Every structure is written in C-alpha cells, then in structure tokens.
Amino acid sequence: MRLDKFLAHTGFGTRREVKLLIKSKAIQVNEVTVKDSSMHVNEHSDRVSVYGEVIEYKQFIYLMLNKPAGVVSATEDTRDKTVIDLLDDDVRHFEPYPVGRLDKDTVGLLLLTNDGALTHRLLSPNKEVPKVYFAKVQGIVNETDIEAFKNGVTLDDGYHTKPGLLQILKSGSISEIELTITEGKFHQVKRMFEAVGKKVVYLKRLSMGTLKLDESLVEGTYRELTEEELEQIQQKNDLA
C-alpha cells in the first residue's frame, strides 16, 4: 500500500496534507525518515510513525451507536441530521455507514461499519438474523396478538410477514412489549401492530443477532465493539 494512502486511511489527512508532513520530516518508516509519499509500505509489518507516534493500521471499524430520535439512518441527507453527523472526525475518515436502518423516530442499537462482507451477511434475508425491539403500544396487547404474530400478519401492502415472537411485558391502555423478528421491511414493527389494530408510540431496538445494545450508552453516543462482540457477530454460521 502507498504510504500516503496508508496515512490518509488512518486519519492523517489528504494525500496533499501527507506530503506536507513528509516535507517537514515528520514521518518515519522503520525509523528511517521518509522523503517520498508514493513509497509502498506493508501495513502489517512496517513500523510507521508520525512525530514519533507509531501508527496502527486498521482497515475496518465497527461502532455500536445508541441512535436517538430525530436522526436518520443515512450517510448524508439534505434535510435531516444523520447518524454520521454524530461521529467524531477520528472515526469518520473510515467512511462507516449504518447496517440497515432505523426509522427517524426509532431509538436504540445501530451498527456502523465499513465492512461490506459483514454488512451483507447481517442484512441477507436468507440469514434470518433476529432483531429484538422494545415498544410501547397504544391499545391492549393480548394473547390473540401473540398468536397472530406467531403466524405472521398481513401488512397494508398485502405482504405476509414471517413469524414474530411477541412477549407482553405490560398490558393496558399503553402496553409494553418485546418483539423478535427476522426481517427488516419498511416500518415493519409499526405496520405489524397496525395490522392488528394497534399503534406503536415508542420503539427501541435492543439487539441484532448476538449484538446487544450497551445500555450504558447515552442516546446519541457510540463506542467501538469489543473483541468478543466482534468475534461473535462475525461468526458466519451463527449470527443468532
């Protein structure tokens, strides 16, 4: 890999900015001062330093975000604030994107990464990766709804969903539930409840596959996945 590409990918600016660093003799490779930004380095074995600080190369980034309401699950938007706008510059240069989407008013777990292979596995319909949601629902949720969801419900466009596992936490004028589904149709949780005559008034995603929301994360904040979380979610044959 070219040195300027290596440094740009690790957050040291554009290739032009890297050339300025080289001109100021700030960059060393294997303790030798660099004079040419086009030189090639082995990102795994060469020791690259900037102003004496050794730079660790990282190709992919994996972020757990506790998405707040009012923010869209996109990399850019002309009208609304996006989840990328919540990130600091030191991770933005990796160009992460949301894995799937949460509605603008939905909160909770959202994975951001630049790992295309993992994204494909998590979003592939035939993988049936389970997603767990907590919701507050206007209307009394009962056993009839549990059975309906167990068999799948027909949405407003005629699509019949795959089975969903509905657990009632509290039944009343505003019921509280947890729902596990393996699909990600547009507004799916809201539309499933509309299909049984009820309305979701609050929705939060708790987990996706093995990845569970860190409840210590305040809405709007994020952290990198731990090695254990990453190892579990990368298991190709055991995403659940």
Number of C-alpha atoms within 10 A of each C-alpha: 11 15 22 24 18 24 23 18 18 18 15 18 16 14 18 12 14 21 18 13 19 19 14 12 14 17 26 19 16 14 12 11 15 20 16 13 21 14 12 14 18 13 17 9 8 12 17 25 19 17 11 11 11 14 16 14 15 12 12 12 16 20 21 23 27 26 30 20 18 15 21 24 24 18 14 14 10 6 7 14 17 20 24 21 15 16 17 10 11 10 17 15 14 19 14 21 23 22 20 15 17 24 16 16 15 23 24 27 28 26 25 23 21 18 15 13 9 16 18 13 19 22 16 12 12 10 17 18 21 19 22 21 21 20 24 20 23 19 17 15 25 15 11 10 21 17 15 18 24 15 15 18 23 18 17 11 7 8 11 13 20 15 17 24 17 22 17 17 13 16 16 12 12 17 19 21 18 19 20 22 22 22 21 18 11 11 12 15 21 18 20 24 20 16 17 16 12 17 19 19 14 16 22 21 23 22 20 23 17 19 20 17 18 17 11 8 16 13 15 16 15 21 13 16 18 12 8 9 14 15 11 16 20 17 13 11 9 12 18 16
